[in-house]
Amino acid sequence: MAGKEPCYQLLVNEWRKNQDYTPPAYQLLVEEWTKLNVGCQVPCYQVLVQNMKQGLKEPPYAVLLKEWQAKQAGIFNPPTRVGKTVLLATEKAFAAEAVSKIEAVVAKAGYVLKKLENYKSEADLCVAVEGSDAMIIRSDIVGQKVLEKANALKIIVRAGAGFDNIDLPACTSKKIVAMNTPGQNANAVAELVFAMMLTSARNNFDGTSGFELAGRKIAFYGFGAVARAVHRIAKVFGMESFAYDPYVPKEAIAAAGATAVDKVEDLFNYQYVSLHVPLTPETKESINKVLLSKMPKGGTLINTARPEIVHEMELLELTKERGDFCYLTDVAPKNLDDLKLAVGDKFGKRIIVTKKKMGAQTLEANNNAGVAAANQIVNFFEQGVTKFQLNPF
Ligand SMILES: NC(=O)c1ccc[n+]([C@@H]2O[C@H](COP(=O)([O-])OP(=O)(O)OC[C@H]3O[C@@H](n4cnc5c(N)ncnc54)[C@H](O)[C@@H]3O)[C@@H](O)[C@H]2O)c1
């Protein structure tokens, strides 16, 4: 087996030449490696075989190869654990291209990627998280139950901006670093904002006369990554921007070409108000009837942030009272049926609601956020980088 030119070498050569992974070659390599490692305590090939069964391809192959070569050179010391195991847990799966890019980053680091995509229950996640060193999630809920099973977890990265789906205090008490990937999907959300604004301004293309966005005013509640991306497009459309964000210096808002306002209510002097704040105790239900009533004719509220930021009962009341008010949202309100009833055939024009949250659902945003999450995990383990840590400790 360990002859001059063991067959694994042929396989490796072939693989390198064609850059073409074939399962039999991999299987053979695993078998040979296994024979050489009889007696190891928890040989890493078992982890690899397990992952292979789950459809994992190149990463374990590369890791296995490295170990095989080390063994051949007589320097192999059987590990009790191979690299790191990164769990990709996505109830709403990433685009296939994004998954392969994540796999490539993880493989390059010599880590193993374990996939749990389109899973159906928290129980599935509880099983998968056991033994994982890191986890990449999207809107997946990570609460007490999941964290209880996270016996090896050191880091969770939310591939996206909002992180209200992670129980941060529970992470902190278990010394698990939680991160997000801010800004990676900002352009995707900004384009959706404009898609909804244009659809509404042109009466959902029903053949009637609409209006143009040029010269109109838009005000941002929060001036972070998404708001700035919307503002960038608004400038090109010839719109004027205003913003309220107490955590961003007024000079920085001005430098971006928008006008800073002093209070939340000042935003409601303008036709469009677009919400781009995180959900916090301060922002929860902060958009109410008093504010919305201030809006000028054709007042339009845009919500791509979180449904809970708007007081939904008062939104309904206002929608019933004001025939000109519009609500464009990517985060469906709980009382959607009542809103539909309130606007009748104007649904799809005055009230626009995406079928499901889809602001970040573009190929580019998937790739950007997924790859950023994988890189953040590798940089955390390899270099101790904690940039974007949400729960410093
Ligand atoms: N629809 C989607 O798919 C989608 C995608 C990305 C982000 N989002 C949501 O959009 C929102 C903004 O995302 P982002 O990437 O721009 O985040 P960000 O962190 O870059 O920006 C948020 C901004 O809100 C400001 N802010 C916080 N509290 C505030 C307050 N009380 N008053 C005013 N400003 C306040 C912060 O200073 C920050 O500048 C978040 O709620 C996020 O979850 C939704």
The ligand as an ORCA input file, in Angstrom:
! r2SCAN-3c Opt
* xyz 0 1
  N     -34.950     43.728      4.457
  C     -33.805     43.103      4.562
  O     -33.581     42.061      4.012
  C     -32.724     43.743      5.358
  C     -31.381     43.596      4.976
  C     -30.392     44.287      5.666
  C     -30.747     45.038      6.773
  N     -32.045     45.093      7.169
  C     -32.428     45.887      8.328
  O     -32.241     47.254      8.023
  C     -31.864     47.977      9.192
  C     -30.607     48.791      8.918
  O     -29.559     47.961      8.482
  P     -28.099     48.567      8.199
  O     -27.319     47.505      7.536
  O     -28.215     49.896      7.561
  O     -27.591     48.724      9.699
  P     -26.471     49.734     10.238
  O     -26.083     49.196     11.561
  O     -25.434     49.971      9.213
  O     -27.272     51.094     10.432
  C     -28.218     51.304     11.452
  C     -28.146     52.773     11.832
  O     -29.201     53.038     12.737
  C     -28.693     53.988     13.668
  N     -29.527     53.975     14.872
  C     -29.538     53.065     15.868
  N     -30.466     53.414     16.791
  C     -31.049     54.561     16.339
  C     -32.052     55.408     16.845
  N     -32.678     55.129     17.987
  N     -32.392     56.491     16.143
  C     -31.789     56.764     14.951
  N     -30.794     56.011     14.430
  C     -30.442     54.916     15.115
  C     -27.270     53.559     13.915
  O     -26.504     54.628     14.431
  C     -26.827     53.153     12.520
  O     -26.202     54.210     11.837
  C     -31.718     46.927     10.285
  O     -32.937     46.844     11.000
  C     -31.538     45.644      9.537
  O     -31.975     44.545     10.266
  C     -33.023     44.475      6.482
*
